[in-house]
């Protein structure tokens, strides 16, 4: 839609430029980040649940509805309908300098877990009981998508936790062990599984360090994660 040079665009023009599908997606992300259900936000904005659902799905809606929902979310309407939004809210980047290695086998997640010496991590001079991992900062603050990098030299304890887990082998050969199945993944291979099932990781080749990208999809972000640990099942040789 054309507009005269120097004239401030109207709200309708901004909506047309950004697109209702983009605006709906932004509103949905803002809602989930603030832990609102569809019903909760609809009540605060004083719109029907169906109206809010259609807005998030990108269907045509009244401008007054967009304004009301933005007000309920305590964000400026211009930040939601603008063609350009602040990069900090829609992009997250992880650089090499952002790695902070901790012990995955003794990680509490309460914010005071001690960091490992990075020189010992990269030289692989840590005790056998330690499995280095680092959160990857390329994530949003809603806690749904949680990527981590793992450096695996020894088997990990068996564990289970809520959510789905995706693992991708960056380098080396990984063995993912469940109670009823073992999977061997080579470099650039991946799998996804229900993390509530007991599982553990180990290098498929003795003496090799495996680099693994693990992404946990959490269905209940913001709630404490309960990690259940178990003993590894004996191998065929009794170890």
mmCIF file of the C-alpha atoms, coordinates in Angstrom:
data_MODEL
# 
_entry.id   MODEL 
# 
loop_
_atom_site.group_PDB 
_atom_site.id 
_atom_site.type_symbol 
_atom_site.label_atom_id 
_atom_site.label_alt_id 
_atom_site.label_comp_id 
_atom_site.label_asym_id 
_atom_site.label_entity_id 
_atom_site.label_seq_id 
_atom_site.pdbx_PDB_ins_code 
_atom_site.Cartn_x 
_atom_site.Cartn_y 
_atom_site.Cartn_z 
_atom_site.occupancy 
_atom_site.B_iso_or_equiv 
_atom_site.pdbx_formal_charge 
_atom_site.auth_seq_id 
_atom_site.auth_comp_id 
_atom_site.auth_asym_id 
_atom_site.auth_atom_id 
_atom_site.pdbx_PDB_model_num 
ATOM 1   C CA . UNK A 1 1   ? 0.000   0.000   0.000  1.00 0.00 ? 1   UNK A CA 1 
ATOM 2   C CA . UNK A 1 2   ? 1.467   3.360   -1.019 1.00 0.00 ? 2   UNK A CA 1 
ATOM 3   C CA . UNK A 1 3   ? 1.670   6.345   1.296  1.00 0.00 ? 3   UNK A CA 1 
ATOM 4   C CA . UNK A 1 4   ? 2.770   9.927   0.906  1.00 0.00 ? 4   UNK A CA 1 
ATOM 5   C CA . UNK A 1 5   ? 6.432   10.556  1.696  1.00 0.00 ? 5   UNK A CA 1 
ATOM 6   C CA . UNK A 1 6   ? 6.910   11.836  5.224  1.00 0.00 ? 6   UNK A CA 1 
ATOM 7   C CA . UNK A 1 7   ? 3.436   10.812  6.395  1.00 0.00 ? 7   UNK A CA 1 
ATOM 8   C CA . UNK A 1 8   ? 3.229   8.543   9.402  1.00 0.00 ? 8   UNK A CA 1 
ATOM 9   C CA . UNK A 1 9   ? 1.579   5.250   8.351  1.00 0.00 ? 9   UNK A CA 1 
ATOM 10  C CA . UNK A 1 10  ? -1.800  4.426   9.813  1.00 0.00 ? 10  UNK A CA 1 
ATOM 11  C CA . UNK A 1 11  ? -2.363  1.355   11.952 1.00 0.00 ? 11  UNK A CA 1 
ATOM 12  C CA . UNK A 1 12  ? -4.204  -0.311  9.072  1.00 0.00 ? 12  UNK A CA 1 
ATOM 13  C CA . UNK A 1 13  ? -1.248  0.333   6.753  1.00 0.00 ? 13  UNK A CA 1 
ATOM 14  C CA . UNK A 1 14  ? 1.167   -1.182  9.278  1.00 0.00 ? 14  UNK A CA 1 
ATOM 15  C CA . UNK A 1 15  ? -1.037  -4.245  9.632  1.00 0.00 ? 15  UNK A CA 1 
ATOM 16  C CA . UNK A 1 16  ? -1.234  -4.638  5.855  1.00 0.00 ? 16  UNK A CA 1 
ATOM 17  C CA . UNK A 1 17  ? 2.551   -4.335  5.496  1.00 0.00 ? 17  UNK A CA 1 
ATOM 18  C CA . UNK A 1 18  ? 3.431   -6.797  8.266  1.00 0.00 ? 18  UNK A CA 1 
ATOM 19  C CA . UNK A 1 19  ? 0.702   -9.315  7.418  1.00 0.00 ? 19  UNK A CA 1 
ATOM 20  C CA . UNK A 1 20  ? -1.876  -10.822 9.753  1.00 0.00 ? 20  UNK A CA 1 
ATOM 21  C CA . UNK A 1 21  ? -0.087  -14.181 9.854  1.00 0.00 ? 21  UNK A CA 1 
ATOM 22  C CA . UNK A 1 22  ? 3.105   -12.514 11.142 1.00 0.00 ? 22  UNK A CA 1 
ATOM 23  C CA . UNK A 1 23  ? 1.171   -10.412 13.673 1.00 0.00 ? 23  UNK A CA 1 
ATOM 24  C CA . UNK A 1 24  ? -0.713  -13.480 14.899 1.00 0.00 ? 24  UNK A CA 1 
ATOM 25  C CA . UNK A 1 25  ? 2.534   -15.400 15.364 1.00 0.00 ? 25  UNK A CA 1 
ATOM 26  C CA . UNK A 1 26  ? 4.074   -12.520 17.336 1.00 0.00 ? 26  UNK A CA 1 
ATOM 27  C CA . UNK A 1 27  ? 1.053   -12.316 19.622 1.00 0.00 ? 27  UNK A CA 1 
ATOM 28  C CA . UNK A 1 28  ? 1.113   -16.060 20.240 1.00 0.00 ? 28  UNK A CA 1 
ATOM 29  C CA . UNK A 1 29  ? 4.800   -15.959 21.180 1.00 0.00 ? 29  UNK A CA 1 
ATOM 30  C CA . UNK A 1 30  ? 4.223   -13.020 23.523 1.00 0.00 ? 30  UNK A CA 1 
ATOM 31  C CA . UNK A 1 31  ? 1.298   -14.842 25.134 1.00 0.00 ? 31  UNK A CA 1 
ATOM 32  C CA . UNK A 1 32  ? 3.242   -18.075 25.708 1.00 0.00 ? 32  UNK A CA 1 
ATOM 33  C CA . UNK A 1 33  ? 6.271   -16.206 27.036 1.00 0.00 ? 33  UNK A CA 1 
ATOM 34  C CA . UNK A 1 34  ? 4.038   -14.580 29.636 1.00 0.00 ? 34  UNK A CA 1 
ATOM 35  C CA . UNK A 1 35  ? 2.492   -17.974 30.479 1.00 0.00 ? 35  UNK A CA 1 
ATOM 36  C CA . UNK A 1 36  ? -1.040  -16.930 29.514 1.00 0.00 ? 36  UNK A CA 1 
ATOM 37  C CA . UNK A 1 37  ? -3.526  -19.438 28.214 1.00 0.00 ? 37  UNK A CA 1 
ATOM 38  C CA . UNK A 1 38  ? -5.833  -18.422 25.372 1.00 0.00 ? 38  UNK A CA 1 
ATOM 39  C CA . UNK A 1 39  ? -8.685  -18.042 27.853 1.00 0.00 ? 39  UNK A CA 1 
ATOM 40  C CA . UNK A 1 40  ? -6.617  -16.004 30.341 1.00 0.00 ? 40  UNK A CA 1 
ATOM 41  C CA . UNK A 1 41  ? -5.448  -13.472 27.758 1.00 0.00 ? 41  UNK A CA 1 
ATOM 42  C CA . UNK A 1 42  ? -8.891  -13.250 26.159 1.00 0.00 ? 42  UNK A CA 1 
ATOM 43  C CA . UNK A 1 43  ? -10.396 -12.424 29.552 1.00 0.00 ? 43  UNK A CA 1 
ATOM 44  C CA . UNK A 1 44  ? -7.813  -9.702  30.251 1.00 0.00 ? 44  UNK A CA 1 
ATOM 45  C CA . UNK A 1 45  ? -8.233  -8.194  26.782 1.00 0.00 ? 45  UNK A CA 1 
ATOM 46  C CA . UNK A 1 46  ? -12.031 -8.517  27.043 1.00 0.00 ? 46  UNK A CA 1 
ATOM 47  C CA . UNK A 1 47  ? -12.359 -10.361 23.762 1.00 0.00 ? 47  UNK A CA 1 
ATOM 48  C CA . UNK A 1 48  ? -13.791 -13.800 23.109 1.00 0.00 ? 48  UNK A CA 1 
ATOM 49  C CA . UNK A 1 49  ? -11.564 -16.864 23.189 1.00 0.00 ? 49  UNK A CA 1 
ATOM 50  C CA . UNK A 1 50  ? -12.463 -17.601 19.564 1.00 0.00 ? 50  UNK A CA 1 
ATOM 51  C CA . UNK A 1 51  ? -11.575 -14.054 18.496 1.00 0.00 ? 51  UNK A CA 1 
ATOM 52  C CA . UNK A 1 52  ? -8.111  -14.333 20.054 1.00 0.00 ? 52  UNK A CA 1 
ATOM 53  C CA . UNK A 1 53  ? -7.576  -17.765 18.547 1.00 0.00 ? 53  UNK A CA 1 
ATOM 54  C CA . UNK A 1 54  ? -8.468  -16.480 15.070 1.00 0.00 ? 54  UNK A CA 1 
ATOM 55  C CA . UNK A 1 55  ? -6.114  -13.523 15.549 1.00 0.00 ? 55  UNK A CA 1 
ATOM 56  C CA . UNK A 1 56  ? -3.217  -15.839 16.425 1.00 0.00 ? 56  UNK A CA 1 
ATOM 57  C CA . UNK A 1 57  ? -4.025  -17.976 13.370 1.00 0.00 ? 57  UNK A CA 1 
ATOM 58  C CA . UNK A 1 58  ? -3.749  -14.933 11.076 1.00 0.00 ? 58  UNK A CA 1 
ATOM 59  C CA . UNK A 1 59  ? -7.422  -14.516 10.212 1.00 0.00 ? 59  UNK A CA 1 
ATOM 60  C CA . UNK A 1 60  ? -8.898  -11.042 9.530  1.00 0.00 ? 60  UNK A CA 1 
ATOM 61  C CA . UNK A 1 61  ? -9.793  -9.150  12.688 1.00 0.00 ? 61  UNK A CA 1 
ATOM 62  C CA . UNK A 1 62  ? -10.767 -5.666  13.860 1.00 0.00 ? 62  UNK A CA 1 
ATOM 63  C CA . UNK A 1 63  ? -7.932  -3.255  14.573 1.00 0.00 ? 63  UNK A CA 1 
ATOM 64  C CA . UNK A 1 64  ? -9.487  -2.637  17.987 1.00 0.00 ? 64  UNK A CA 1 
ATOM 65  C CA . UNK A 1 65  ? -8.917  -6.314  18.826 1.00 0.00 ? 65  UNK A CA 1 
ATOM 66  C CA . UNK A 1 66  ? -5.188  -6.040  18.067 1.00 0.00 ? 66  UNK A CA 1 
ATOM 67  C CA . UNK A 1 67  ? -4.948  -2.903  20.197 1.00 0.00 ? 67  UNK A CA 1 
ATOM 68  C CA . UNK A 1 68  ? -6.816  -4.532  23.093 1.00 0.00 ? 68  UNK A CA 1 
ATOM 69  C CA . UNK A 1 69  ? -4.656  -7.651  23.026 1.00 0.00 ? 69  UNK A CA 1 
ATOM 70  C CA . UNK A 1 70  ? -1.420  -5.639  22.870 1.00 0.00 ? 70  UNK A CA 1 
ATOM 71  C CA . UNK A 1 71  ? -2.617  -3.574  25.840 1.00 0.00 ? 71  UNK A CA 1 
ATOM 72  C CA . UNK A 1 72  ? -3.367  -6.770  27.770 1.00 0.00 ? 72  UNK A CA 1 
ATOM 73  C CA . UNK A 1 73  ? 0.147   -8.035  26.986 1.00 0.00 ? 73  UNK A CA 1 
ATOM 74  C CA . UNK A 1 74  ? 1.588   -4.659  28.083 1.00 0.00 ? 74  UNK A CA 1 
ATOM 75  C CA . UNK A 1 75  ? 3.429   -4.113  24.812 1.00 0.00 ? 75  UNK A CA 1 
ATOM 76  C CA . UNK A 1 76  ? 3.237   -1.266  22.329 1.00 0.00 ? 76  UNK A CA 1 
ATOM 77  C CA . UNK A 1 77  ? 0.967   -1.995  19.389 1.00 0.00 ? 77  UNK A CA 1 
ATOM 78  C CA . UNK A 1 78  ? 3.652   -0.589  17.061 1.00 0.00 ? 78  UNK A CA 1 
ATOM 79  C CA . UNK A 1 79  ? 6.141   -3.240  18.227 1.00 0.00 ? 79  UNK A CA 1 
ATOM 80  C CA . UNK A 1 80  ? 3.703   -6.004  17.235 1.00 0.00 ? 80  UNK A CA 1 
ATOM 81  C CA . UNK A 1 81  ? 2.396   -4.645  13.939 1.00 0.00 ? 81  UNK A CA 1 
ATOM 82  C CA . UNK A 1 82  ? 5.616   -2.974  12.756 1.00 0.00 ? 82  UNK A CA 1 
ATOM 83  C CA . UNK A 1 83  ? 7.378   -4.419  9.726  1.00 0.00 ? 83  UNK A CA 1 
ATOM 84  C CA . UNK A 1 84  ? 10.599  -4.385  11.750 1.00 0.00 ? 84  UNK A CA 1 
ATOM 85  C CA . UNK A 1 85  ? 10.700  -5.542  15.354 1.00 0.00 ? 85  UNK A CA 1 
ATOM 86  C CA . UNK A 1 86  ? 13.584  -5.291  17.841 1.00 0.00 ? 86  UNK A CA 1 
ATOM 87  C CA . UNK A 1 87  ? 16.122  -7.987  16.987 1.00 0.00 ? 87  UNK A CA 1 
ATOM 88  C CA . UNK A 1 88  ? 16.579  -8.925  20.635 1.00 0.00 ? 88  UNK A CA 1 
ATOM 89  C CA . UNK A 1 89  ? 12.999  -10.175 20.783 1.00 0.00 ? 89  UNK A CA 1 
ATOM 90  C CA . UNK A 1 90  ? 13.060  -12.324 17.627 1.00 0.00 ? 90  UNK A CA 1 
ATOM 91  C CA . UNK A 1 91  ? 16.660  -13.557 17.377 1.00 0.00 ? 91  UNK A CA 1 
ATOM 92  C CA . UNK A 1 92  ? 19.057  -15.250 19.756 1.00 0.00 ? 92  UNK A CA 1 
ATOM 93  C CA . UNK A 1 93  ? 22.724  -15.908 18.949 1.00 0.00 ? 93  UNK A CA 1 
ATOM 94  C CA . UNK A 1 94  ? 25.357  -18.138 20.534 1.00 0.00 ? 94  UNK A CA 1 
ATOM 95  C CA . UNK A 1 95  ? 29.045  -17.371 19.954 1.00 0.00 ? 95  UNK A CA 1 
ATOM 96  C CA . UNK A 1 96  ? 32.084  -19.528 20.734 1.00 0.00 ? 96  UNK A CA 1 
ATOM 97  C CA . UNK A 1 97  ? 32.872  -17.293 23.685 1.00 0.00 ? 97  UNK A CA 1 
ATOM 98  C CA . UNK A 1 98  ? 29.441  -18.031 25.198 1.00 0.00 ? 98  UNK A CA 1 
ATOM 99  C CA . UNK A 1 99  ? 30.213  -21.641 26.153 1.00 0.00 ? 99  UNK A CA 1 
ATOM 100 C CA . UNK A 1 100 ? 30.122  -22.223 29.923 1.00 0.00 ? 100 UNK A CA 1 
ATOM 101 C CA . UNK A 1 101 ? 30.855  -25.877 30.630 1.00 0.00 ? 101 UNK A CA 1 
ATOM 102 C CA . UNK A 1 102 ? 29.258  -27.668 33.586 1.00 0.00 ? 102 UNK A CA 1 
ATOM 103 C CA . UNK A 1 103 ? 28.913  -31.278 34.695 1.00 0.00 ? 103 UNK A CA 1 
ATOM 104 C CA . UNK A 1 104 ? 25.772  -32.775 33.167 1.00 0.00 ? 104 UNK A CA 1 
ATOM 105 C CA . UNK A 1 105 ? 25.853  -35.662 35.655 1.00 0.00 ? 105 UNK A CA 1 
ATOM 106 C CA . UNK A 1 106 ? 25.550  -33.306 38.658 1.00 0.00 ? 106 UNK A CA 1 
ATOM 107 C CA . UNK A 1 107 ? 23.577  -30.423 37.174 1.00 0.00 ? 107 UNK A CA 1 
ATOM 108 C CA . UNK A 1 108 ? 20.852  -28.965 39.402 1.00 0.00 ? 108 UNK A CA 1 
ATOM 109 C CA . UNK A 1 109 ? 19.711  -26.093 37.165 1.00 0.00 ? 109 UNK A CA 1 
ATOM 110 C CA . UNK A 1 110 ? 19.171  -23.787 40.137 1.00 0.00 ? 110 UNK A CA 1 
ATOM 111 C CA . UNK A 1 111 ? 21.651  -21.202 38.869 1.00 0.00 ? 111 UNK A CA 1 
ATOM 112 C CA . UNK A 1 112 ? 24.594  -21.941 41.151 1.00 0.00 ? 112 UNK A CA 1 
ATOM 113 C CA . UNK A 1 113 ? 26.128  -24.949 39.398 1.00 0.00 ? 113 UNK A CA 1 
ATOM 114 C CA . UNK A 1 114 ? 29.932  -24.557 39.284 1.00 0.00 ? 114 UNK A CA 1 
ATOM 115 C CA . UNK A 1 115 ? 31.593  -24.024 35.917 1.00 0.00 ? 115 UNK A CA 1 
ATOM 116 C CA . UNK A 1 116 ? 34.294  -26.415 34.738 1.00 0.00 ? 116 UNK A CA 1 
ATOM 117 C CA . UNK A 1 117 ? 37.767  -25.251 33.770 1.00 0.00 ? 117 UNK A CA 1 
ATOM 118 C CA . UNK A 1 118 ? 37.503  -24.876 29.951 1.00 0.00 ? 118 UNK A CA 1 
ATOM 119 C CA . UNK A 1 119 ? 41.160  -25.828 29.473 1.00 0.00 ? 119 UNK A CA 1 
ATOM 120 C CA . UNK A 1 120 ? 40.542  -29.147 31.233 1.00 0.00 ? 120 UNK A CA 1 
ATOM 121 C CA . UNK A 1 121 ? 37.376  -29.628 29.170 1.00 0.00 ? 121 UNK A CA 1 
ATOM 122 C CA . UNK A 1 122 ? 39.078  -29.133 25.816 1.00 0.00 ? 122 UNK A CA 1 
ATOM 123 C CA . UNK A 1 123 ? 42.120  -31.217 26.822 1.00 0.00 ? 123 UNK A CA 1 
ATOM 124 C CA . UNK A 1 124 ? 39.803  -33.986 28.040 1.00 0.00 ? 124 UNK A CA 1 
ATOM 125 C CA . UNK A 1 125 ? 41.517  -34.048 31.433 1.00 0.00 ? 125 UNK A CA 1 
ATOM 126 C CA . UNK A 1 126 ? 38.418  -34.196 33.630 1.00 0.00 ? 126 UNK A CA 1 
ATOM 127 C CA . UNK A 1 127 ? 37.542  -37.077 35.988 1.00 0.00 ? 127 UNK A CA 1 
ATOM 128 C CA . UNK A 1 128 ? 35.731  -39.978 34.354 1.00 0.00 ? 128 UNK A CA 1 
ATOM 129 C CA . UNK A 1 129 ? 32.579  -39.189 36.368 1.00 0.00 ? 129 UNK A CA 1 
ATOM 130 C CA . UNK A 1 130 ? 32.228  -35.747 34.711 1.00 0.00 ? 130 UNK A CA 1 
ATOM 131 C CA . UNK A 1 131 ? 30.334  -35.173 31.454 1.00 0.00 ? 131 UNK A CA 1 
ATOM 132 C CA . UNK A 1 132 ? 30.845  -31.583 30.219 1.00 0.00 ? 132 UNK A CA 1 
ATOM 133 C CA . UNK A 1 133 ? 27.877  -29.799 28.716 1.00 0.00 ? 133 UNK A CA 1 
ATOM 134 C CA . UNK A 1 134 ? 26.987  -26.191 27.996 1.00 0.00 ? 134 UNK A CA 1 
ATOM 135 C CA . UNK A 1 135 ? 23.699  -24.407 27.471 1.00 0.00 ? 135 UNK A CA 1 
ATOM 136 C CA . UNK A 1 136 ? 23.494  -22.801 24.037 1.00 0.00 ? 136 UNK A CA 1 
ATOM 137 C CA . UNK A 1 137 ? 22.322  -19.190 24.218 1.00 0.00 ? 137 UNK A CA 1 
ATOM 138 C CA . UNK A 1 138 ? 20.532  -19.405 20.863 1.00 0.00 ? 138 UNK A CA 1 
ATOM 139 C CA . UNK A 1 139 ? 17.203  -19.853 22.633 1.00 0.00 ? 139 UNK A CA 1 
ATOM 140 C CA . UNK A 1 140 ? 14.257  -17.662 23.590 1.00 0.00 ? 140 UNK A CA 1 
ATOM 141 C CA . UNK A 1 141 ? 13.277  -17.000 27.167 1.00 0.00 ? 141 UNK A CA 1 
ATOM 142 C CA . UNK A 1 142 ? 10.058  -19.010 27.078 1.00 0.00 ? 142 UNK A CA 1 
ATOM 143 C CA . UNK A 1 143 ? 11.872  -22.237 27.972 1.00 0.00 ? 143 UNK A CA 1 
ATOM 144 C CA . UNK A 1 144 ? 10.215  -24.384 25.285 1.00 0.00 ? 144 UNK A CA 1 
ATOM 145 C CA . UNK A 1 145 ? 13.263  -24.929 23.053 1.00 0.00 ? 145 UNK A CA 1 
ATOM 146 C CA . UNK A 1 146 ? 16.397  -25.780 25.078 1.00 0.00 ? 146 UNK A CA 1 
ATOM 147 C CA . UNK A 1 147 ? 19.584  -26.562 23.086 1.00 0.00 ? 147 UNK A CA 1 
ATOM 148 C CA . UNK A 1 148 ? 22.755  -27.857 24.749 1.00 0.00 ? 148 UNK A CA 1 
ATOM 149 C CA . UNK A 1 149 ? 26.181  -29.076 23.613 1.00 0.00 ? 149 UNK A CA 1 
ATOM 150 C CA . UNK A 1 150 ? 27.582  -32.249 25.211 1.00 0.00 ? 150 UNK A CA 1 
ATOM 151 C CA . UNK A 1 151 ? 31.172  -33.550 25.089 1.00 0.00 ? 151 UNK A CA 1 
ATOM 152 C CA . UNK A 1 152 ? 30.863  -37.245 25.798 1.00 0.00 ? 152 UNK A CA 1 
ATOM 153 C CA . UNK A 1 153 ? 33.907  -39.379 26.681 1.00 0.00 ? 153 UNK A CA 1 
ATOM 154 C CA . UNK A 1 154 ? 32.266  -41.840 29.099 1.00 0.00 ? 154 UNK A CA 1 
ATOM 155 C CA . UNK A 1 155 ? 28.767  -43.296 29.562 1.00 0.00 ? 155 UNK A CA 1 
ATOM 156 C CA . UNK A 1 156 ? 26.292  -41.063 31.375 1.00 0.00 ? 156 UNK A CA 1 
ATOM 157 C CA . UNK A 1 157 ? 23.960  -42.257 34.147 1.00 0.00 ? 157 UNK A CA 1 
ATOM 158 C CA . UNK A 1 158 ? 20.532  -43.480 33.066 1.00 0.00 ? 158 UNK A CA 1 
ATOM 159 C CA . UNK A 1 159 ? 17.990  -40.686 33.324 1.00 0.00 ? 159 UNK A CA 1 
ATOM 160 C CA . UNK A 1 160 ? 14.487  -39.615 32.408 1.00 0.00 ? 160 UNK A CA 1 
ATOM 161 C CA . UNK A 1 161 ? 12.737  -36.255 32.389 1.00 0.00 ? 161 UNK A CA 1 
ATOM 162 C CA . UNK A 1 162 ? 9.690   -34.671 30.805 1.00 0.00 ? 162 UNK A CA 1 
ATOM 163 C CA . UNK A 1 163 ? 9.530   -33.481 27.225 1.00 0.00 ? 163 UNK A CA 1 
ATOM 164 C CA . UNK A 1 164 ? 10.909  -34.668 23.902 1.00 0.00 ? 164 UNK A CA 1 
ATOM 165 C CA . UNK A 1 165 ? 14.635  -34.794 23.193 1.00 0.00 ? 165 UNK A CA 1 
ATOM 166 C CA . UNK A 1 166 ? 16.382  -34.392 19.856 1.00 0.00 ? 166 UNK A CA 1 
ATOM 167 C CA . UNK A 1 167 ? 20.054  -35.375 19.532 1.00 0.00 ? 167 UNK A CA 1 
ATOM 168 C CA . UNK A 1 168 ? 22.330  -34.703 16.572 1.00 0.00 ? 168 UNK A CA 1 
ATOM 169 C CA . UNK A 1 169 ? 25.885  -36.028 16.412 1.00 0.00 ? 169 UNK A CA 1 
ATOM 170 C CA . UNK A 1 170 ? 28.301  -33.222 15.551 1.00 0.00 ? 170 UNK A CA 1 
ATOM 171 C CA . UNK A 1 171 ? 31.379  -35.477 15.592 1.00 0.00 ? 171 UNK A CA 1 
ATOM 172 C CA . UNK A 1 172 ? 32.192  -39.032 16.602 1.00 0.00 ? 172 UNK A CA 1 
ATOM 173 C CA . UNK A 1 173 ? 29.861  -42.017 16.954 1.00 0.00 ? 173 UNK A CA 1 
ATOM 174 C CA . UNK A 1 174 ? 27.156  -42.015 19.628 1.00 0.00 ? 174 UNK A CA 1 
ATOM 175 C CA . UNK A 1 175 ? 25.253  -44.842 21.259 1.00 0.00 ? 175 UNK A CA 1 
ATOM 176 C CA . UNK A 1 176 ? 21.831  -43.963 22.719 1.00 0.00 ? 176 UNK A CA 1 
ATOM 177 C CA . UNK A 1 177 ? 20.665  -46.712 25.072 1.00 0.00 ? 177 UNK A CA 1 
ATOM 178 C CA . UNK A 1 178 ? 17.066  -47.328 26.173 1.00 0.00 ? 178 UNK A CA 1 
ATOM 179 C CA . UNK A 1 179 ? 15.711  -50.192 28.278 1.00 0.00 ? 179 UNK A CA 1 
ATOM 180 C CA . UNK A 1 180 ? 14.536  -52.043 25.178 1.00 0.00 ? 180 UNK A CA 1 
ATOM 181 C CA . UNK A 1 181 ? 16.757  -50.713 22.382 1.00 0.00 ? 181 UNK A CA 1 
ATOM 182 C CA . UNK A 1 182 ? 20.171  -49.345 21.498 1.00 0.00 ? 182 UNK A CA 1 
ATOM 183 C CA . UNK A 1 183 ? 20.779  -46.939 18.621 1.00 0.00 ? 183 UNK A CA 1 
ATOM 184 C CA . UNK A 1 184 ? 24.174  -46.122 17.132 1.00 0.00 ? 184 UNK A CA 1 
ATOM 185 C CA . UNK A 1 185 ? 24.379  -42.745 15.437 1.00 0.00 ? 185 UNK A CA 1 
ATOM 186 C CA . UNK A 1 186 ? 27.319  -41.679 13.316 1.00 0.00 ? 186 UNK A CA 1 
ATOM 187 C CA . UNK A 1 187 ? 28.420  -38.130 12.554 1.00 0.00 ? 187 UNK A CA 1 
ATOM 188 C CA . UNK A 1 188 ? 25.579  -35.965 11.152 1.00 0.00 ? 188 UNK A CA 1 
ATOM 189 C CA . UNK A 1 189 ? 22.931  -38.520 12.147 1.00 0.00 ? 189 UNK A CA 1 
ATOM 190 C CA . UNK A 1 190 ? 20.114  -37.740 14.584 1.00 0.00 ? 190 UNK A CA 1 
ATOM 191 C CA . UNK A 1 191 ? 17.193  -39.147 16.534 1.00 0.00 ? 191 UNK A CA 1 
ATOM 192 C CA . UNK A 1 192 ? 14.283  -37.875 18.603 1.00 0.00 ? 192 UNK A CA 1 
ATOM 193 C CA . UNK A 1 193 ? 12.614  -39.664 21.507 1.00 0.00 ? 193 UNK A CA 1 
ATOM 194 C CA . UNK A 1 194 ? 10.355  -39.319 24.517 1.00 0.00 ? 194 UNK A CA 1 
ATOM 195 C CA . UNK A 1 195 ? 12.683  -38.203 27.284 1.00 0.00 ? 195 UNK A CA 1 
ATOM 196 C CA . UNK A 1 196 ? 10.379  -39.710 29.928 1.00 0.00 ? 196 UNK A CA 1 
ATOM 197 C CA . UNK A 1 197 ? 11.787  -43.107 28.910 1.00 0.00 ? 197 UNK A CA 1 
ATOM 198 C CA . UNK A 1 198 ? 14.948  -44.110 30.781 1.00 0.00 ? 198 UNK A CA 1 
ATOM 199 C CA . UNK A 1 199 ? 17.992  -43.503 28.573 1.00 0.00 ? 199 UNK A CA 1 
ATOM 200 C CA . UNK A 1 200 ? 21.683  -42.796 28.629 1.00 0.00 ? 200 UNK A CA 1 
ATOM 201 C CA . UNK A 1 201 ? 24.451  -41.849 26.199 1.00 0.00 ? 201 UNK A CA 1 
ATOM 202 C CA . UNK A 1 202 ? 27.858  -43.368 25.631 1.00 0.00 ? 202 UNK A CA 1 
ATOM 203 C CA . UNK A 1 203 ? 30.568  -43.272 22.992 1.00 0.00 ? 203 UNK A CA 1 
ATOM 204 C CA . UNK A 1 204 ? 30.108  -46.136 20.560 1.00 0.00 ? 204 UNK A CA 1 
ATOM 205 C CA . UNK A 1 205 ? 33.886  -46.364 20.119 1.00 0.00 ? 205 UNK A CA 1 
ATOM 206 C CA . UNK A 1 206 ? 35.984  -46.699 23.269 1.00 0.00 ? 206 UNK A CA 1 
ATOM 207 C CA . UNK A 1 207 ? 38.392  -43.827 23.806 1.00 0.00 ? 207 UNK A CA 1 
ATOM 208 C CA . UNK A 1 208 ? 36.540  -41.467 21.448 1.00 0.00 ? 208 UNK A CA 1 
ATOM 209 C CA . UNK A 1 209 ? 35.007  -38.171 22.554 1.00 0.00 ? 209 UNK A CA 1 
ATOM 210 C CA . UNK A 1 210 ? 31.628  -37.566 20.944 1.00 0.00 ? 210 UNK A CA 1 
ATOM 211 C CA . UNK A 1 211 ? 30.259  -34.051 20.418 1.00 0.00 ? 211 UNK A CA 1 
ATOM 212 C CA . UNK A 1 212 ? 26.460  -34.007 20.596 1.00 0.00 ? 212 UNK A CA 1 
ATOM 213 C CA . UNK A 1 213 ? 23.843  -31.312 20.122 1.00 0.00 ? 213 UNK A CA 1 
ATOM 214 C CA . UNK A 1 214 ? 20.888  -32.064 22.409 1.00 0.00 ? 214 UNK A CA 1 
ATOM 215 C CA . UNK A 1 215 ? 17.635  -30.104 22.154 1.00 0.00 ? 215 UNK A CA 1 
ATOM 216 C CA . UNK A 1 216 ? 14.974  -30.617 24.805 1.00 0.00 ? 216 UNK A CA 1 
ATOM 217 C CA . UNK A 1 217 ? 11.436  -29.556 23.928 1.00 0.00 ? 217 UNK A CA 1 
ATOM 218 C CA . UNK A 1 218 ? 9.699   -28.755 27.219 1.00 0.00 ? 218 UNK A CA 1 
ATOM 219 C CA . UNK A 1 219 ? 5.864   -28.927 27.179 1.00 0.00 ? 219 UNK A CA 1 
ATOM 220 C CA . UNK A 1 220 ? 5.620   -27.139 30.549 1.00 0.00 ? 220 UNK A CA 1 
ATOM 221 C CA . UNK A 1 221 ? 8.186   -24.312 30.491 1.00 0.00 ? 221 UNK A CA 1 
ATOM 222 C CA . UNK A 1 222 ? 8.683   -22.378 33.681 1.00 0.00 ? 222 UNK A CA 1 
ATOM 223 C CA . UNK A 1 223 ? 7.939   -25.367 35.912 1.00 0.00 ? 223 UNK A CA 1 
ATOM 224 C CA . UNK A 1 224 ? 10.755  -27.172 37.765 1.00 0.00 ? 224 UNK A CA 1 
ATOM 225 C CA . UNK A 1 225 ? 12.206  -30.120 35.860 1.00 0.00 ? 225 UNK A CA 1 
ATOM 226 C CA . UNK A 1 226 ? 12.427  -33.366 37.803 1.00 0.00 ? 226 UNK A CA 1 
ATOM 227 C CA . UNK A 1 227 ? 15.384  -35.465 36.684 1.00 0.00 ? 227 UNK A CA 1 
ATOM 228 C CA . UNK A 1 228 ? 15.010  -39.154 37.519 1.00 0.00 ? 228 UNK A CA 1 
ATOM 229 C CA . UNK A 1 229 ? 18.268  -41.103 37.676 1.00 0.00 ? 229 UNK A CA 1 
ATOM 230 C CA . UNK A 1 230 ? 18.712  -44.867 37.531 1.00 0.00 ? 230 UNK A CA 1 
ATOM 231 C CA . UNK A 1 231 ? 21.499  -47.402 37.342 1.00 0.00 ? 231 UNK A CA 1 
ATOM 232 C CA . UNK A 1 232 ? 22.702  -48.519 33.934 1.00 0.00 ? 232 UNK A CA 1 
ATOM 233 C CA . UNK A 1 233 ? 21.621  -52.013 32.977 1.00 0.00 ? 233 UNK A CA 1 
ATOM 234 C CA . UNK A 1 234 ? 24.390  -54.636 33.064 1.00 0.00 ? 234 UNK A CA 1 
ATOM 235 C CA . UNK A 1 235 ? 26.014  -55.409 29.721 1.00 0.00 ? 235 UNK A CA 1 
ATOM 236 C CA . UNK A 1 236 ? 26.262  -58.931 28.286 1.00 0.00 ? 236 UNK A CA 1 
ATOM 237 C CA . UNK A 1 237 ? 29.693  -59.419 29.855 1.00 0.00 ? 237 UNK A CA 1 
ATOM 238 C CA . UNK A 1 238 ? 28.312  -58.541 33.287 1.00 0.00 ? 238 UNK A CA 1 
ATOM 239 C CA . UNK A 1 239 ? 29.931  -55.117 33.645 1.00 0.00 ? 239 UNK A CA 1 
# 
